[in-house]
């Protein structure tokens, strides 16, 4: 039992750290890839889309505001 624990601990300490480092670098490269700036800028501006006027009411939104018995 203890031998398998030591094997897994050594594996996680060496190759686990390598896996996490490679995964981190992959995510950073994915985020900073060319062409993604427009997507992230659009996502960042979601709260300001209806800044000049309130968002239009939809029928589904009105159903949620009615009083229920």
Buried (B, 14 or more C-beta within 10 A) or exposed (E): EEEEEEEEEEEEEEEEEEEEEEEEEEEEEEEEEEEEEEEEEEEEEEEEEEEEEEEEEEEEEEEEEEEEE
